[in-house]
Amino acid sequence: MRIFLGLIVAPSLALACQGAMLALVAPSCSAQTRVGIHLVAAGFLAVTVLLALLSAREWGTHRAAGAPLATRRFLGACATAVASLSALVILMMWFAAWVLSPCWQ
């Protein structure tokens, strides 16, 4: 089950993070603060990194040779890569929110 969390939930979290950060642009602009955007990005990043670590743990537990275990190990590696890439995407969106002002007009 941990493999599918990394494969399916992590990219979904990256997309949800983008939507939540976009939804907070107008309130952040009117309040002249970015705290909400930073809290959302930090929360989503923490959960995505946790999913990447769970996937890496699943990848590392299947070291023995054999067809079913080799398949599980490959899926664990893919889940780790997808979850790590999703965490990187969230980190880059957070960096853009840190550098750019929510009031760009």
C-alpha positions as CSV (number, residue, x, y, z in Angstrom):
1,M,0.0,0.0,0.0
2,R,2.9,2.4,0.7
3,I,4.0,2.1,-2.9
4,F,0.7,3.4,-4.2
5,L,0.8,6.3,-1.8
6,G,4.0,7.4,-3.4
7,L,2.8,6.8,-6.9
8,I,-0.7,8.3,-6.7
9,V,-1.1,10.5,-3.6
10,A,2.2,12.4,-3.9
11,P,1.5,13.9,-7.4
12,S,-2.1,14.6,-6.3
13,L,-0.7,16.5,-3.3
14,A,1.5,18.6,-5.6
15,L,-1.5,19.5,-7.6
16,A,-3.6,20.2,-4.5
17,C,-0.8,22.4,-3.2
18,Q,-0.8,24.5,-6.3
19,G,-4.5,25.0,-6.1
20,A,-4.4,25.9,-2.4
21,M,-1.6,28.3,-2.9
22,L,-3.4,29.9,-5.8
23,A,-6.5,30.2,-3.7
24,L,-4.6,32.1,-1.0
25,V,-3.1,34.7,-3.4
26,A,-6.1,37.2,-3.1
27,P,-6.3,37.0,0.7
28,S,-2.6,37.3,1.0
29,C,-2.5,40.3,-1.2
30,S,-5.3,42.0,0.7
31,A,-3.7,41.3,4.1
32,Q,-0.1,42.0,2.8
33,T,1.2,38.8,4.3
34,R,2.5,35.5,2.9
35,V,2.2,33.4,6.0
36,G,-0.8,31.4,4.8
37,I,0.9,30.5,1.5
38,H,4.1,29.5,3.4
39,L,2.1,27.4,5.9
40,V,0.2,25.6,3.1
41,A,3.4,24.9,1.2
42,A,5.3,23.7,4.3
43,G,2.4,21.3,5.2
44,F,2.1,19.8,1.8
45,L,5.9,19.5,1.5
46,A,6.1,17.7,4.8
47,V,3.4,15.2,3.8
48,T,5.0,14.6,0.4
49,V,8.5,14.0,1.9
50,L,6.9,11.6,4.4
51,L,5.4,9.7,1.5
52,A,8.8,9.6,-0.3
53,L,10.4,8.2,2.8
54,L,7.7,5.5,3.2
55,S,8.2,4.6,-0.5
56,A,12.0,4.5,0.0
57,R,11.5,2.2,3.0
58,E,9.3,-0.1,0.9
59,W,12.0,-0.1,-1.8
60,G,14.7,-1.0,0.7
61,T,12.9,-3.9,2.4
62,H,12.7,-6.0,-0.8
63,R,16.4,-6.8,-1.3
64,A,16.1,-10.6,-2.0
65,A,16.0,-11.9,-5.5
66,G,12.9,-13.3,-7.0
67,A,10.3,-12.3,-9.6
68,P,7.5,-11.0,-7.2
69,L,10.1,-9.2,-5.0
70,A,11.9,-7.7,-8.0
71,T,8.6,-6.3,-9.2
72,R,7.8,-4.8,-5.7
73,R,11.3,-3.4,-5.6
74,F,11.0,-1.8,-9.0
75,L,7.6,-0.3,-8.0
76,G,9.2,0.9,-4.8
77,A,11.9,2.6,-6.7
78,C,9.4,4.2,-9.1
79,A,7.2,5.4,-6.1
80,T,10.3,6.9,-4.4
81,A,11.2,8.8,-7.6
82,V,7.7,10.0,-8.2
83,A,7.2,11.2,-4.6
84,S,10.6,12.8,-4.6
85,L,9.9,14.6,-7.8
86,S,6.5,15.8,-6.4
87,A,8.3,17.1,-3.3
88,L,10.7,19.0,-5.6
89,V,7.8,20.5,-7.5
90,I,6.2,21.7,-4.2
91,L,9.6,23.1,-3.1
92,M,10.0,25.0,-6.3
93,M,6.4,26.4,-6.0
94,W,7.2,27.5,-2.5
95,F,10.4,29.2,-3.7
96,A,8.4,31.1,-6.2
97,A,5.9,32.2,-3.5
98,W,8.9,33.3,-1.4
99,V,10.5,35.4,-4.1
100,L,7.4,36.8,-5.9
101,S,4.9,39.1,-4.3
102,P,1.3,37.9,-4.3
103,C,0.3,41.5,-5.4
104,W,1.9,41.5,-8.9
105,Q,-0.2,44.3,-10.3
